[in-house]
């Protein structure tokens, strides 16, 4: 084999390597942009960028199979009314309000087309379309679990309502200023 042919082969291999690297970089950037803080949380959990990207890509493929839909105006109005009830309930029964908020968020997810499987799977599914608020969901659920065990204080329950509201608003696909939880001072 002559030197020119060898140089062509080496250049072709280098070009192929660069192309593969660029495609991987593009995929990484796309996933990082789509998942935002969820990308970093997953990477911190798994400790490896390739594993992280495989997990997030698998989430995307799973959620693509769902029939996620926007809510109709009547549904949004009905859910907003229930949310106002949750806020009102918080004043007299903060523990009950947290249970109602959790139930309402699950009901909205179901209406949108998300399957109601175990919490970790629901959070993973939600992270595909709602990556900016999935941590709110996790935080709210952690407080709700402490509430179920009788160890959450009123301030934590207030924070749970705020966390649930962030996901609720995002699921309704509108930011509503009339849905502030009780006693937020906001």
MODELLER restraints for C-alpha pairs under 7 A, 6 or more apart:
rsr = mdl.restraints
at = mdl.atoms
rsr.add(forms.Gaussian(group=physical.xy_distance, feature=features.Distance(at['CA:28:A'], at['CA:53:A']), mean=6.90, stdev=0.5))
rsr.add(forms.Gaussian(group=physical.xy_distance, feature=features.Distance(at['CA:32:A'], at['CA:39:A']), mean=5.67, stdev=0.5))
rsr.add(forms.Gaussian(group=physical.xy_distance, feature=features.Distance(at['CA:35:A'], at['CA:127:A']), mean=6.95, stdev=0.5))
rsr.add(forms.Gaussian(group=physical.xy_distance, feature=features.Distance(at['CA:35:A'], at['CA:128:A']), mean=6.68, stdev=0.5))
rsr.add(forms.Gaussian(group=physical.xy_distance, feature=features.Distance(at['CA:35:A'], at['CA:131:A']), mean=5.22, stdev=0.5))
rsr.add(forms.Gaussian(group=physical.xy_distance, feature=features.Distance(at['CA:36:A'], at['CA:131:A']), mean=6.45, stdev=0.5))
rsr.add(forms.Gaussian(group=physical.xy_distance, feature=features.Distance(at['CA:36:A'], at['CA:132:A']), mean=6.89, stdev=0.5))
rsr.add(forms.Gaussian(group=physical.xy_distance, feature=features.Distance(at['CA:37:A'], at['CA:132:A']), mean=6.95, stdev=0.5))
rsr.add(forms.Gaussian(group=physical.xy_distance, feature=features.Distance(at['CA:38:A'], at['CA:127:A']), mean=6.97, stdev=0.5))
rsr.add(forms.Gaussian(group=physical.xy_distance, feature=features.Distance(at['CA:38:A'], at['CA:131:A']), mean=5.99, stdev=0.5))
rsr.add(forms.Gaussian(group=physical.xy_distance, feature=features.Distance(at['CA:42:A'], at['CA:52:A']), mean=5.98, stdev=0.5))
rsr.add(forms.Gaussian(group=physical.xy_distance, feature=features.Distance(at['CA:43:A'], at['CA:49:A']), mean=6.07, stdev=0.5))
rsr.add(forms.Gaussian(group=physical.xy_distance, feature=features.Distance(at['CA:43:A'], at['CA:52:A']), mean=5.25, stdev=0.5))
rsr.add(forms.Gaussian(group=physical.xy_distance, feature=features.Distance(at['CA:46:A'], at['CA:52:A']), mean=6.38, stdev=0.5))
rsr.add(forms.Gaussian(group=physical.xy_distance, feature=features.Distance(at['CA:59:A'], at['CA:124:A']), mean=6.87, stdev=0.5))
rsr.add(forms.Gaussian(group=physical.xy_distance, feature=features.Distance(at['CA:59:A'], at['CA:125:A']), mean=6.47, stdev=0.5))
rsr.add(forms.Gaussian(group=physical.xy_distance, feature=features.Distance(at['CA:59:A'], at['CA:128:A']), mean=6.77, stdev=0.5))
rsr.add(forms.Gaussian(group=physical.xy_distance, feature=features.Distance(at['CA:60:A'], at['CA:128:A']), mean=6.10, stdev=0.5))
rsr.add(forms.Gaussian(group=physical.xy_distance, feature=features.Distance(at['CA:63:A'], at['CA:125:A']), mean=6.23, stdev=0.5))
rsr.add(forms.Gaussian(group=physical.xy_distance, feature=features.Distance(at['CA:66:A'], at['CA:113:A']), mean=6.59, stdev=0.5))
rsr.add(forms.Gaussian(group=physical.xy_distance, feature=features.Distance(at['CA:66:A'], at['CA:114:A']), mean=6.87, stdev=0.5))
rsr.add(forms.Gaussian(group=physical.xy_distance, feature=features.Distance(at['CA:67:A'], at['CA:113:A']), mean=5.56, stdev=0.5))
rsr.add(forms.Gaussian(group=physical.xy_distance, feature=features.Distance(at['CA:68:A'], at['CA:112:A']), mean=5.42, stdev=0.5))
rsr.add(forms.Gaussian(group=physical.xy_distance, feature=features.Distance(at['CA:68:A'], at['CA:113:A']), mean=4.57, stdev=0.5))
rsr.add(forms.Gaussian(group=physical.xy_distance, feature=features.Distance(at['CA:68:A'], at['CA:114:A']), mean=6.62, stdev=0.5))
rsr.add(forms.Gaussian(group=physical.xy_distance, feature=features.Distance(at['CA:69:A'], at['CA:112:A']), mean=5.14, stdev=0.5))
rsr.add(forms.Gaussian(group=physical.xy_distance, feature=features.Distance(at['CA:69:A'], at['CA:113:A']), mean=6.35, stdev=0.5))
rsr.add(forms.Gaussian(group=physical.xy_distance, feature=features.Distance(at['CA:70:A'], at['CA:112:A']), mean=6.20, stdev=0.5))
rsr.add(forms.Gaussian(group=physical.xy_distance, feature=features.Distance(at['CA:71:A'], at['CA:112:A']), mean=6.48, stdev=0.5))
rsr.add(forms.Gaussian(group=physical.xy_distance, feature=features.Distance(at['CA:71:A'], at['CA:172:A']), mean=6.81, stdev=0.5))
rsr.add(forms.Gaussian(group=physical.xy_distance, feature=features.Distance(at['CA:76:A'], at['CA:172:A']), mean=6.47, stdev=0.5))
rsr.add(forms.Gaussian(group=physical.xy_distance, feature=features.Distance(at['CA:84:A'], at['CA:179:A']), mean=6.59, stdev=0.5))
rsr.add(forms.Gaussian(group=physical.xy_distance, feature=features.Distance(at['CA:86:A'], at['CA:97:A']), mean=5.29, stdev=0.5))
rsr.add(forms.Gaussian(group=physical.xy_distance, feature=features.Distance(at['CA:86:A'], at['CA:100:A']), mean=6.33, stdev=0.5))
rsr.add(forms.Gaussian(group=physical.xy_distance, feature=features.Distance(at['CA:86:A'], at['CA:101:A']), mean=6.28, stdev=0.5))
rsr.add(forms.Gaussian(group=physical.xy_distance, feature=features.Distance(at['CA:87:A'], at['CA:181:A']), mean=5.20, stdev=0.5))
rsr.add(forms.Gaussian(group=physical.xy_distance, feature=features.Distance(at['CA:87:A'], at['CA:182:A']), mean=5.44, stdev=0.5))
rsr.add(forms.Gaussian(group=physical.xy_distance, feature=features.Distance(at['CA:88:A'], at['CA:182:A']), mean=6.95, stdev=0.5))
rsr.add(forms.Gaussian(group=physical.xy_distance, feature=features.Distance(at['CA:89:A'], at['CA:97:A']), mean=5.51, stdev=0.5))
rsr.add(forms.Gaussian(group=physical.xy_distance, feature=features.Distance(at['CA:90:A'], at['CA:97:A']), mean=5.01, stdev=0.5))
rsr.add(forms.Gaussian(group=physical.xy_distance, feature=features.Distance(at['CA:90:A'], at['CA:182:A']), mean=6.65, stdev=0.5))
rsr.add(forms.Gaussian(group=physical.xy_distance, feature=features.Distance(at['CA:91:A'], at['CA:182:A']), mean=6.74, stdev=0.5))
rsr.add(forms.Gaussian(group=physical.xy_distance, feature=features.Distance(at['CA:94:A'], at['CA:154:A']), mean=6.84, stdev=0.5))
rsr.add(forms.Gaussian(group=physical.xy_distance, feature=features.Distance(at['CA:94:A'], at['CA:157:A']), mean=6.48, stdev=0.5))
rsr.add(forms.Gaussian(group=physical.xy_distance, feature=features.Distance(at['CA:95:A'], at['CA:147:A']), mean=6.62, stdev=0.5))
rsr.add(forms.Gaussian(group=physical.xy_distance, feature=features.Distance(at['CA:98:A'], at['CA:144:A']), mean=6.44, stdev=0.5))
rsr.add(forms.Gaussian(group=physical.xy_distance, feature=features.Distance(at['CA:98:A'], at['CA:157:A']), mean=6.78, stdev=0.5))
rsr.add(forms.Gaussian(group=physical.xy_distance, feature=features.Distance(at['CA:98:A'], at['CA:161:A']), mean=6.53, stdev=0.5))
rsr.add(forms.Gaussian(group=physical.xy_distance, feature=features.Distance(at['CA:101:A'], at['CA:161:A']), mean=7.00, stdev=0.5))
rsr.add(forms.Gaussian(group=physical.xy_distance, feature=features.Distance(at['CA:101:A'], at['CA:164:A']), mean=6.60, stdev=0.5))
rsr.add(forms.Gaussian(group=physical.xy_distance, feature=features.Distance(at['CA:105:A'], at['CA:168:A']), mean=5.97, stdev=0.5))
rsr.add(forms.Gaussian(group=physical.xy_distance, feature=features.Distance(at['CA:110:A'], at['CA:116:A']), mean=6.66, stdev=0.5))
rsr.add(forms.Gaussian(group=physical.xy_distance, feature=features.Distance(at['CA:116:A'], at['CA:122:A']), mean=6.64, stdev=0.5))
rsr.add(forms.Gaussian(group=physical.xy_distance, feature=features.Distance(at['CA:123:A'], at['CA:134:A']), mean=6.32, stdev=0.5))
rsr.add(forms.Gaussian(group=physical.xy_distance, feature=features.Distance(at['CA:126:A'], at['CA:134:A']), mean=6.51, stdev=0.5))
rsr.add(forms.Gaussian(group=physical.xy_distance, feature=features.Distance(at['CA:127:A'], at['CA:134:A']), mean=5.55, stdev=0.5))
rsr.add(forms.Gaussian(group=physical.xy_distance, feature=features.Distance(at['CA:133:A'], at['CA:166:A']), mean=6.37, stdev=0.5))
rsr.add(forms.Gaussian(group=physical.xy_distance, feature=features.Distance(at['CA:133:A'], at['CA:167:A']), mean=5.56, stdev=0.5))
rsr.add(forms.Gaussian(group=physical.xy_distance, feature=features.Distance(at['CA:136:A'], at['CA:163:A']), mean=4.60, stdev=0.5))
rsr.add(forms.Gaussian(group=physical.xy_distance, feature=features.Distance(at['CA:136:A'], at['CA:164:A']), mean=6.63, stdev=0.5))
rsr.add(forms.Gaussian(group=physical.xy_distance, feature=features.Distance(at['CA:136:A'], at['CA:166:A']), mean=6.68, stdev=0.5))
rsr.add(forms.Gaussian(group=physical.xy_distance, feature=features.Distance(at['CA:136:A'], at['CA:167:A']), mean=6.66, stdev=0.5))
rsr.add(forms.Gaussian(group=physical.xy_distance, feature=features.Distance(at['CA:137:A'], at['CA:163:A']), mean=6.26, stdev=0.5))
rsr.add(forms.Gaussian(group=physical.xy_distance, feature=features.Distance(at['CA:137:A'], at['CA:164:A']), mean=6.13, stdev=0.5))
rsr.add(forms.Gaussian(group=physical.xy_distance, feature=features.Distance(at['CA:137:A'], at['CA:167:A']), mean=6.35, stdev=0.5))
rsr.add(forms.Gaussian(group=physical.xy_distance, feature=features.Distance(at['CA:139:A'], at['CA:163:A']), mean=6.78, stdev=0.5))
rsr.add(forms.Gaussian(group=physical.xy_distance, feature=features.Distance(at['CA:140:A'], at['CA:160:A']), mean=4.40, stdev=0.5))
rsr.add(forms.Gaussian(group=physical.xy_distance, feature=features.Distance(at['CA:140:A'], at['CA:163:A']), mean=5.40, stdev=0.5))
rsr.add(forms.Gaussian(group=physical.xy_distance, feature=features.Distance(at['CA:140:A'], at['CA:164:A']), mean=5.93, stdev=0.5))
rsr.add(forms.Gaussian(group=physical.xy_distance, feature=features.Distance(at['CA:143:A'], at['CA:152:A']), mean=6.52, stdev=0.5))
rsr.add(forms.Gaussian(group=physical.xy_distance, feature=features.Distance(at['CA:143:A'], at['CA:156:A']), mean=6.64, stdev=0.5))
rsr.add(forms.Gaussian(group=physical.xy_distance, feature=features.Distance(at['CA:143:A'], at['CA:157:A']), mean=6.78, stdev=0.5))
rsr.add(forms.Gaussian(group=physical.xy_distance, feature=features.Distance(at['CA:143:A'], at['CA:160:A']), mean=6.12, stdev=0.5))
rsr.add(forms.Gaussian(group=physical.xy_distance, feature=features.Distance(at['CA:146:A'], at['CA:152:A']), mean=5.19, stdev=0.5))
rsr.add(forms.Gaussian(group=physical.xy_distance, feature=features.Distance(at['CA:161:A'], at['CA:181:A']), mean=6.47, stdev=0.5))
rsr.add(forms.Gaussian(group=physical.xy_distance, feature=features.Distance(at['CA:162:A'], at['CA:181:A']), mean=6.47, stdev=0.5))
rsr.add(forms.Gaussian(group=physical.xy_distance, feature=features.Distance(at['CA:169:A'], at['CA:175:A']), mean=5.62, stdev=0.5))
rsr.add(forms.Gaussian(group=physical.xy_distance, feature=features.Distance(at['CA:169:A'], at['CA:176:A']), mean=6.87, stdev=0.5))
